[in-house]
Amino acid sequence: MGVLDIYSKRKRLMENAGQPDIYSYDYLPDELRAQVIHIWRDTLGLYKSGYYHHDKSIPNKNWVWIHDKFCRELGLLTLDPPLDNAFEKCCKYVLHESDIDNVL
């Protein structure tokens, strides 16, 4: 299994090599966070709830894959335990996470 090349890891590698990013990301507006979620919904589709759809539909499989990759790369077991829907967990993470590098 290959390693996912996520932004926060690339940034750390550049900083360790003495090449800081030329852009500064210390604030991510709520409007941009919401727009990201709209783009996700338009491109990947919504997670479908219910017994028939549980992990069988393509959007569900994609959202579970994305959630699991997020967790693996960030060293977490889950993004938000009380939710049982991978799409909602990813959305809540993007909306509320304070570490901008991890969101990016």
Protein Blocks (a to p, Z undefined) as FASTA:
>chain_A
ZZdddfklmmmmmmmnopacfbdcfbccfklmmmmmmmmmmmnopadedjklnokamklm
mmmmmmmmmmmmnopabfblmbccfklmmmmmmmmomblmlmZZ
